[in-house]
């Protein structure tokens, strides 16, 4: 018994010494807040005292004179970059030093996704998939989005018919998640799913299982990121086995069926099948921004014409899976915050509705990809939503070869060399809410993105879809879907706050995803 106690004491002492040594690594001129052992700078998040967004913004704002600072998330060290010119250097000019995202020791199914691929394999996959996300390809998917929107409006009308009053109160995060789920089912997998009428369908439940980031899942997620060996011992994985099996069978069965029956449908499964054959090519002008101001440019890596690599089935399944991940959660989050801002800013909603009516009058009630290109105020609203509430809170890059970051502040006497294997953090949400780039950042103001004002925006500070070659490949799809949903909903429904609406906006601390405290509750009435 005494021996076991002594062993335990030795282990604790060694652990403390290791932690002290680990956390002393930034005592070389880079400023940082003293981390708590094991939790790092995440104590308030893990104790559910504040949301990760607020924690990150507070950290960013506490070093106004620094170009970059140190930050610990548990035992993982980051260089948090505050200077947007340095961010541009890291993400674009000197990209070859930072080509990868941080390592993730999950199952190979998730590691094979474009987001986590590394080096040349990532470059080849990016180039292979890039032609699948051009505006001409997205244009063909608009009718699928409209069909899902019709299902949503039908469901809302039924709820209104059954209501005692002339309105219903709706949790819009649930509504937009179901809408996004059905759009992904149709545009990616060729499935007709109605999650409004069939709330517990299997496709939707798989997404809910995957994205239910309650407190336990949040701990699991951070352990997987920061202590993969511990996660492996505990047999933890971020993607449950049932979800992996479901999507693997779905993609393989769909591909097999289409090959046997010679089915061609302009969705993501078809594009992946074409990519495997090497038949995908860019058919648009490079880097067109027809889907809106926030559209990101494709780099020369994505525009590479020839990729001499044979992709396996698991490679393609993984890309279909990451498309589902992005479509299910991030787009639905942006949608729910867009509807919230329209409800609490009726002047903005009224002006947007007026533009919708003008489009209907001009085109005889028809809405298509050309409408998306022509509705300037809709684009302003979407751009401001992505500024105020970027679904991707932060981005990261892993240094793959030592790099000179320069001096951390004006008073520094020596440059800082970031070592290979260290991760850089780009705090998107903090930059978007920095008053030096966006005056009165907490104000929802689409006028920032008007034709008269948009030239004032420093584009290095507006990065809702990331920056550099690792930016979001699906920005055109996301912008198109956001606009289609807004058009269809506002054409038929009027939004307003209700008793349960969270005013002012405050994020819930019990979830890693960005959610409003108490839910995204809004009141819906038929538009007269």
C-alpha positions as CSV (number, residue, x, y, z in Angstrom):
1,X,0.0,0.0,0.0
2,X,2.8,2.4,0.9
3,X,4.6,1.6,-2.3
4,X,1.5,2.5,-4.3
5,X,1.1,5.8,-2.5
6,X,4.8,6.6,-3.1
7,X,4.4,5.8,-6.8
8,X,1.3,8.0,-7.0
9,X,3.3,10.8,-5.3
10,X,6.2,10.4,-7.8
11,X,3.8,10.5,-10.7
12,X,2.1,13.6,-9.4
13,X,5.5,15.4,-8.8
14,X,6.7,14.4,-12.3
15,X,3.5,15.6,-13.8
16,X,3.7,19.0,-12.0
17,X,7.3,19.4,-13.0
18,X,6.4,18.6,-16.6
19,X,3.5,21.1,-16.6
20,X,5.7,23.8,-15.1
21,X,8.3,23.2,-17.8
22,X,5.7,23.0,-20.5
23,X,4.0,26.3,-19.5
24,X,7.3,28.1,-19.3
25,X,8.0,27.8,-23.0
26,X,6.6,31.3,-23.7
27,X,8.9,33.1,-21.3
28,X,10.9,34.4,-24.1
29,X,9.3,37.7,-25.0
30,X,5.9,36.6,-26.0
31,X,3.1,37.7,-23.8
32,X,0.4,35.3,-22.5
33,X,-2.0,34.8,-19.6
34,X,-0.7,32.4,-17.0
35,X,-2.4,29.1,-17.8
36,X,-4.0,26.7,-15.2
37,X,-2.3,23.3,-15.2
38,X,-4.0,20.9,-17.6
39,X,-6.8,23.4,-18.5
40,X,-4.5,26.1,-19.9
41,X,-6.5,29.3,-20.7
42,X,-9.7,27.3,-21.0
43,X,-10.8,27.2,-17.3
44,X,-13.8,29.5,-17.7
45,X,-15.0,27.5,-20.7
46,X,-14.7,24.1,-19.1
47,X,-16.4,25.4,-15.9
48,X,-19.1,26.8,-18.2
49,X,-18.7,30.3,-17.0
50,X,-18.4,31.7,-20.5
51,X,-18.7,30.6,-24.1
52,X,-15.5,29.8,-26.0
53,X,-16.3,32.8,-28.3
54,X,-16.2,35.2,-25.4
55,X,-13.1,33.6,-23.9
56,X,-11.3,34.0,-27.2
57,X,-12.4,37.6,-27.7
58,X,-11.4,38.5,-24.2
59,X,-8.0,37.0,-24.7
60,X,-7.5,38.8,-28.0
61,X,-8.6,42.1,-26.6
62,X,-6.3,41.9,-23.6
63,X,-3.2,42.3,-25.7
64,X,-3.9,45.5,-27.8
65,X,-0.2,46.2,-28.6
66,X,0.9,42.7,-29.6
67,X,1.1,41.3,-33.1
68,X,0.9,37.8,-31.7
69,X,0.7,36.2,-28.2
70,X,0.9,32.8,-26.6
71,X,-2.2,30.8,-25.7
72,X,-2.8,27.4,-24.2
73,X,-5.8,25.2,-24.8
74,X,-5.3,22.5,-22.3
75,X,-1.7,21.4,-22.9
76,X,-1.6,22.4,-26.6
77,X,0.3,25.6,-27.2
78,X,-0.7,28.1,-29.9
79,X,0.6,31.3,-31.3
80,X,-2.5,33.5,-31.5
81,X,-1.9,36.0,-34.3
82,X,-3.6,39.4,-33.8
83,X,-1.9,41.4,-36.7
84,X,-3.9,41.0,-39.9
85,X,-0.9,41.7,-42.1
86,X,1.0,38.9,-40.4
87,X,-2.1,36.6,-40.8
88,X,-1.9,37.3,-44.5
89,X,1.8,36.4,-44.6
90,X,1.2,33.2,-42.7
91,X,-1.9,32.1,-44.6
92,X,-1.0,33.3,-48.1
93,X,2.5,34.7,-48.8
94,X,4.4,32.1,-46.7
95,X,1.8,29.4,-47.0
96,X,4.4,26.7,-47.7
97,X,5.4,27.0,-44.0
98,X,1.8,26.5,-42.9
99,X,0.1,24.1,-45.3
100,X,-1.6,21.9,-42.8
101,X,-4.2,22.1,-40.1
102,X,-3.2,20.8,-36.6
103,X,-2.9,17.0,-36.3
104,X,-5.9,14.9,-35.2
105,X,-5.5,11.3,-34.2
106,X,-9.0,10.2,-34.9
107,X,-10.1,7.3,-37.1
108,X,-8.8,7.3,-40.7
109,X,-12.4,8.0,-41.9
110,X,-12.2,11.5,-40.5
111,X,-8.5,12.1,-41.2
112,X,-9.2,11.4,-44.9
113,X,-11.4,14.4,-45.2
114,X,-10.1,17.4,-47.2
115,X,-10.0,19.5,-44.0
116,X,-7.5,17.2,-42.3
117,X,-5.5,16.0,-45.3
118,X,-1.9,17.1,-45.3
119,X,0.9,18.1,-47.7
120,X,0.7,16.9,-51.3
121,X,-2.3,14.6,-50.7
122,X,-4.3,17.7,-49.6
123,X,-3.1,19.7,-52.6
124,X,-4.2,16.9,-55.0
125,X,-7.6,16.5,-53.4
126,X,-8.2,20.3,-53.3
127,X,-7.4,20.5,-57.0
128,X,-9.6,17.4,-57.7
129,X,-12.6,18.8,-55.9
130,X,-12.3,22.5,-56.7
131,X,-14.2,22.2,-60.1
132,X,-17.1,20.7,-58.2
133,X,-17.8,24.0,-56.4
134,X,-17.9,26.4,-59.3
135,X,-20.9,28.7,-59.7
136,X,-22.1,26.7,-62.8
137,X,-22.3,23.6,-60.7
138,X,-24.0,25.3,-57.8
139,X,-26.5,26.9,-60.2
140,X,-27.8,23.4,-61.1
141,X,-28.5,22.7,-57.4
142,X,-30.7,25.7,-56.8
143,X,-33.9,23.9,-57.8
144,X,-33.1,21.2,-55.2
145,X,-32.8,23.9,-52.5
146,X,-36.1,25.5,-53.6
147,X,-37.8,22.2,-53.3
148,X,-36.6,21.8,-49.7
149,X,-37.7,25.4,-49.0
150,X,-41.2,24.5,-50.3
151,X,-41.3,21.7,-47.8
152,X,-40.3,24.1,-45.0
153,X,-43.0,26.6,-45.9
154,X,-45.6,23.9,-46.1
155,X,-44.7,22.7,-42.6
156,X,-44.9,26.3,-41.2
157,X,-48.3,26.8,-42.8
158,X,-49.5,23.6,-41.3
159,X,-48.3,24.8,-37.8
160,X,-50.0,28.1,-38.4
161,X,-53.3,26.4,-39.4
162,X,-53.2,24.4,-36.2
163,X,-52.3,27.3,-33.9
164,X,-54.9,29.1,-31.7
165,X,-53.5,32.5,-32.7
166,X,-52.3,33.9,-36.0
167,X,-48.7,33.1,-35.2
168,X,-46.4,30.3,-33.9
169,X,-43.2,30.5,-31.9
170,X,-40.4,28.5,-33.5
171,X,-36.9,27.5,-32.4
172,X,-35.1,28.5,-35.5
173,X,-32.0,26.5,-34.9
174,X,-34.1,23.4,-35.1
175,X,-35.9,24.7,-38.2
176,X,-32.7,25.7,-40.1
177,X,-30.9,22.5,-39.1
178,X,-33.7,20.5,-40.6
179,X,-33.6,22.7,-43.7
180,X,-29.9,22.4,-44.1
181,X,-30.1,18.6,-43.5
182,X,-32.6,18.2,-46.3
183,X,-30.6,20.4,-48.7
184,X,-27.4,18.3,-48.0
185,X,-29.4,15.1,-48.4
186,X,-30.6,16.3,-51.8
187,X,-27.6,18.3,-53.2
188,X,-25.0,15.9,-52.0
189,X,-26.5,12.4,-51.7
190,X,-29.5,12.5,-54.1
191,X,-31.9,11.7,-51.3
192,X,-35.4,13.2,-50.9
193,X,-35.7,13.8,-47.2
194,X,-38.4,15.9,-45.4
195,X,-37.2,16.5,-41.9
196,X,-40.0,18.9,-41.2
197,X,-42.7,16.3,-41.8
198,X,-40.6,13.3,-40.6
199,X,-38.6,14.8,-37.7
200,X,-36.9,11.5,-36.7
201,X,-35.7,10.3,-40.1
202,X,-32.4,8.5,-40.1
203,X,-30.4,11.0,-42.1
204,X,-31.3,13.8,-39.7
205,X,-30.7,11.7,-36.6
206,X,-27.2,10.9,-37.8
207,X,-26.4,14.6,-37.9
208,X,-27.9,15.2,-34.5
209,X,-25.8,12.4,-33.1
210,X,-22.7,13.8,-34.6
211,X,-23.2,17.4,-33.5
212,X,-24.7,17.0,-30.1
213,X,-21.8,18.8,-28.4
214,X,-23.0,18.7,-24.8
215,X,-20.6,19.0,-22.0
216,X,-19.5,15.3,-22.1
217,X,-18.9,15.5,-25.9
218,X,-17.1,18.8,-25.4
219,X,-14.6,17.2,-23.0
220,X,-14.2,14.2,-25.4
221,X,-13.5,16.6,-28.3
222,X,-10.8,18.5,-26.5
223,X,-9.2,15.3,-25.2
224,X,-9.1,13.9,-28.8
225,X,-7.4,17.1,-29.9
226,X,-5.0,17.6,-27.1
227,X,-4.3,14.1,-25.7
228,X,-4.9,11.6,-28.5
229,X,-3.1,8.8,-26.7
230,X,-5.5,9.1,-23.8
231,X,-8.4,9.1,-26.2
232,X,-7.1,6.0,-27.9
233,X,-6.7,4.2,-24.5
234,X,-10.4,5.1,-23.8
235,X,-11.4,4.1,-27.3
236,X,-12.9,7.5,-28.0
237,X,-13.6,8.8,-31.5
238,X,-15.2,12.1,-32.6
239,X,-17.3,10.2,-35.2
240,X,-19.4,7.5,-33.7
241,X,-19.2,4.0,-35.4
242,X,-22.9,4.1,-36.4
243,X,-22.4,7.4,-38.2
244,X,-19.3,6.1,-40.1
245,X,-21.1,2.9,-41.1
246,X,-24.2,4.8,-42.3
247,X,-22.4,7.3,-44.5
248,X,-20.0,4.6,-45.9
249,X,-22.9,2.4,-46.9
250,X,-24.9,5.3,-48.2
251,X,-22.2,6.6,-50.6
252,X,-21.1,3.2,-51.9
253,X,-24.7,2.0,-52.4
254,X,-25.6,5.2,-54.2
255,X,-22.6,5.1,-56.5
256,X,-23.2,1.4,-57.3
257,X,-26.9,2.0,-58.1
258,X,-26.1,5.0,-60.4
259,X,-23.4,3.0,-62.3
260,X,-25.7,0.1,-62.8
261,X,-28.7,2.2,-63.9
262,X,-26.7,4.9,-65.6
263,X,-28.3,7.6,-63.5
264,X,-26.9,11.2,-63.9
265,X,-28.1,13.8,-61.3
266,X,-26.2,17.1,-60.8
267,X,-25.4,16.6,-57.2
268,X,-22.2,15.9,-55.1
269,X,-22.2,12.1,-55.5
270,X,-22.2,12.6,-59.3
271,X,-19.4,15.1,-59.1
272,X,-17.3,12.8,-56.9
273,X,-17.8,10.0,-59.3
274,X,-16.6,12.3,-62.1
275,X,-13.7,13.3,-60.0
276,X,-12.6,9.7,-59.5
277,X,-12.6,9.3,-63.3
278,X,-10.6,12.5,-63.7
279,X,-13.4,14.2,-65.7
280,X,-14.0,17.3,-63.5
281,X,-12.7,20.5,-64.9
282,X,-13.2,24.2,-64.2
283,X,-15.9,25.6,-66.4
284,X,-16.2,29.1,-64.9
285,X,-13.9,32.1,-65.0
286,X,-11.4,31.6,-62.1
287,X,-12.6,33.2,-58.9
288,X,-15.9,34.6,-60.0
289,X,-17.9,36.2,-57.1
290,X,-21.3,35.7,-58.5
291,X,-22.6,34.2,-55.3
292,X,-21.7,37.3,-53.3
293,X,-19.2,39.6,-51.6
294,X,-18.0,37.0,-49.1
295,X,-17.1,34.5,-51.8
296,X,-13.5,33.4,-51.4
297,X,-10.9,33.1,-54.2
298,X,-9.5,29.8,-55.2
299,X,-5.7,29.6,-55.2
300,X,-3.4,28.2,-57.9
301,X,-3.4,25.0,-55.9
302,X,-7.2,24.5,-56.5
303,X,-6.9,25.6,-60.1
304,X,-4.3,23.0,-61.0
305,X,-5.6,21.3,-64.1
306,X,-4.2,17.8,-63.9
307,X,-4.0,15.5,-60.9
308,X,-2.2,12.2,-61.4
309,X,-3.6,10.3,-58.5
310,X,-6.1,7.4,-58.1
311,X,-8.6,8.1,-55.4
312,X,-10.0,5.2,-53.4
313,X,-13.7,4.8,-52.3
314,X,-12.8,5.8,-48.8
315,X,-11.2,9.0,-50.1
316,X,-14.4,9.9,-51.9
317,X,-16.7,8.8,-49.0
318,X,-14.7,11.1,-46.6
319,X,-15.2,14.1,-48.9
320,X,-19.0,13.4,-49.0
321,X,-18.9,13.2,-45.3
322,X,-17.1,16.5,-44.7
323,X,-19.6,18.2,-47.1
324,X,-22.3,16.9,-44.8
325,X,-20.5,18.2,-41.7
326,X,-20.1,21.7,-43.2
327,X,-23.7,21.8,-44.5
328,X,-25.4,20.4,-41.5
329,X,-23.9,22.6,-38.8
330,X,-22.2,25.7,-40.1
331,X,-24.8,26.7,-42.6
332,X,-27.7,26.1,-40.3
333,X,-25.9,28.1,-37.6
334,X,-25.5,31.1,-40.0
335,X,-29.1,30.7,-41.0
336,X,-30.4,30.8,-37.5
337,X,-28.4,33.9,-36.6
338,X,-29.5,35.6,-39.8
339,X,-33.2,35.1,-39.0
340,X,-32.5,36.3,-35.4
341,X,-31.0,39.5,-36.7
342,X,-33.8,40.1,-39.1
343,X,-36.4,39.6,-36.4
344,X,-34.7,42.0,-33.9
345,X,-34.0,44.5,-36.7
346,X,-37.3,45.0,-38.4
347,X,-36.1,47.9,-40.5
348,X,-33.5,45.5,-42.1
349,X,-36.2,42.9,-42.6
350,X,-38.6,45.3,-44.2
351,X,-36.0,46.6,-46.6
352,X,-35.0,43.0,-47.6
353,X,-38.7,42.1,-48.1
354,X,-39.1,45.0,-50.4
355,X,-36.2,43.8,-52.5
356,X,-37.8,40.3,-52.6
357,X,-41.1,41.9,-53.8
358,X,-39.3,43.8,-56.5
359,X,-37.5,40.7,-57.7
360,X,-40.9,38.9,-57.8
361,X,-42.5,41.7,-59.8
362,X,-39.5,41.8,-62.2
363,X,-39.3,38.1,-62.8
364,X,-42.9,37.0,-62.5
365,X,-42.4,35.3,-59.1
366,X,-39.4,33.3,-60.3
367,X,-36.3,33.0,-58.2
368,X,-33.2,31.4,-59.6
369,X,-29.4,31.7,-59.6
370,X,-29.7,34.9,-61.6
371,X,-31.8,36.4,-58.8
372,X,-29.1,35.6,-56.3
373,X,-26.7,37.6,-58.4
374,X,-29.0,40.6,-58.7
375,X,-30.3,41.1,-55.1
376,X,-27.7,43.4,-53.7
377,X,-29.3,44.0,-50.3
378,X,-29.7,40.3,-49.7
379,X,-26.0,40.0,-50.2
380,X,-25.3,42.9,-47.8
381,X,-27.4,41.2,-45.1
382,X,-25.7,37.8,-45.6
383,X,-22.3,39.4,-45.6
384,X,-23.0,41.2,-42.3
385,X,-24.4,38.0,-40.7
386,X,-21.1,36.3,-41.5
387,X,-19.2,39.2,-40.1
388,X,-21.2,39.3,-36.9
389,X,-21.6,35.6,-36.3
390,X,-18.9,33.7,-38.3
391,X,-19.8,30.0,-37.9
392,X,-16.1,29.1,-38.0
393,X,-15.0,30.9,-34.8
394,X,-11.3,30.5,-35.5
395,X,-8.9,28.9,-37.9
396,X,-5.6,27.1,-37.3
397,X,-2.4,26.3,-39.2
398,X,0.4,24.0,-38.2
399,X,3.9,25.2,-38.8
400,X,5.7,22.5,-40.9
401,X,9.1,24.1,-40.9
402,X,10.6,26.7,-38.6
403,X,9.5,30.3,-39.4
404,X,10.4,33.8,-38.4
405,X,7.3,35.5,-37.0
406,X,9.2,38.8,-36.5
407,X,8.9,40.9,-33.4
408,X,5.8,40.4,-31.2
409,X,5.5,44.1,-30.4
410,X,7.3,47.5,-31.1
411,X,9.4,47.2,-27.9
412,X,10.7,43.7,-28.6
413,X,14.4,43.4,-29.3
414,X,14.5,40.1,-31.1
415,X,12.4,38.1,-33.6
416,X,10.5,35.1,-32.5
417,X,11.0,31.8,-34.4
418,X,8.0,29.5,-34.4
419,X,9.2,25.9,-34.4
420,X,7.9,23.1,-36.5
421,X,4.9,21.4,-35.0
422,X,3.6,24.5,-33.3
423,X,0.1,25.6,-34.3
424,X,-0.9,29.2,-35.2
425,X,-4.4,30.4,-34.4
426,X,-6.4,32.9,-36.4
427,X,-9.1,34.3,-34.1
428,X,-11.8,35.1,-36.8
429,X,-14.6,36.0,-34.4
430,X,-12.4,38.4,-32.4
431,X,-11.1,40.1,-35.6
432,X,-14.7,40.5,-36.9
433,X,-15.6,42.2,-33.7
434,X,-12.6,44.4,-33.4
435,X,-13.8,48.1,-33.6
436,X,-10.6,49.2,-35.5
437,X,-11.8,47.1,-38.4
438,X,-15.6,47.3,-38.0
439,X,-16.8,50.3,-36.0
440,X,-19.6,49.5,-33.5
441,X,-19.0,45.8,-34.1
442,X,-22.0,44.6,-32.0
443,X,-24.3,46.6,-34.2
444,X,-25.9,44.6,-37.0
445,X,-25.4,46.9,-39.9
446,X,-25.7,45.6,-43.5
447,X,-24.7,49.1,-44.8
448,X,-21.1,48.2,-44.1
449,X,-21.3,46.1,-47.3
450,X,-23.1,48.6,-49.5
451,X,-21.5,49.5,-52.8
452,X,-20.6,52.9,-51.3
453,X,-19.0,51.5,-48.1
454,X,-17.5,48.1,-49.0
455,X,-14.3,49.6,-50.3
456,X,-13.6,50.8,-46.7
457,X,-13.4,47.2,-45.5
458,X,-9.9,45.7,-45.0
459,X,-10.4,42.4,-46.7
460,X,-7.6,40.8,-44.5
461,X,-10.0,41.4,-41.6
462,X,-13.1,39.9,-43.2
463,X,-12.5,36.2,-43.3
464,X,-15.8,34.3,-42.7
465,X,-14.7,31.5,-45.0
466,X,-11.0,31.6,-44.0
467,X,-8.0,33.0,-45.8
468,X,-5.5,31.6,-48.3
469,X,-5.3,28.3,-50.1
470,X,-6.9,26.5,-47.1
471,X,-10.1,28.7,-47.2
472,X,-13.5,27.1,-47.4
473,X,-14.0,25.3,-50.7
474,X,-17.8,25.4,-50.4
475,X,-18.3,29.2,-49.9
476,X,-20.4,29.5,-53.1
477,X,-22.7,26.7,-52.1
478,X,-23.1,28.1,-48.6
479,X,-23.9,31.6,-49.8
480,X,-26.3,30.3,-52.3
481,X,-28.1,28.2,-49.7
482,X,-28.3,31.1,-47.2
483,X,-29.9,33.3,-49.8
484,X,-32.4,30.8,-51.1
485,X,-33.6,30.0,-47.6
486,X,-33.9,33.7,-46.7
487,X,-35.8,34.5,-49.9
488,X,-38.3,31.7,-49.5
489,X,-39.0,32.2,-45.8
490,X,-39.3,36.0,-46.0
491,X,-41.5,35.9,-49.1
492,X,-44.1,34.0,-47.1
493,X,-43.5,34.7,-43.4
494,X,-42.9,37.7,-41.1
495,X,-40.4,37.3,-38.3
496,X,-40.5,39.0,-34.9
497,X,-39.2,38.4,-31.4
498,X,-41.3,36.5,-28.9
499,X,-41.2,36.2,-25.1
500,X,-38.4,33.5,-25.3
501,X,-36.2,35.5,-27.7
502,X,-32.8,36.1,-26.3
503,X,-32.4,40.0,-26.3
504,X,-29.7,41.1,-26.2
505,X,-27.9,38.2,-27.9
506,X,-26.0,36.0,-25.4
507,X,-24.4,32.7,-26.3
508,X,-25.2,29.6,-24.3
509,X,-22.3,28.2,-22.2
510,X,-23.4,24.6,-22.2
511,X,-22.5,23.9,-25.8
512,X,-19.3,24.2,-27.8
513,X,-21.3,25.2,-30.9
514,X,-22.5,28.8,-31.0
515,X,-26.1,28.9,-29.8
516,X,-28.2,31.6,-28.2
517,X,-29.0,31.2,-24.5
518,X,-32.4,29.6,-24.3
519,X,-32.6,28.8,-28.0
520,X,-33.2,30.7,-31.2
521,X,-36.9,31.3,-30.5
522,X,-38.8,33.7,-32.9
523,X,-42.4,34.4,-33.7
524,X,-43.6,33.6,-37.2
525,X,-46.7,35.1,-38.9
526,X,-48.0,34.7,-42.5
527,X,-46.9,37.7,-44.5
528,X,-49.8,39.8,-45.7
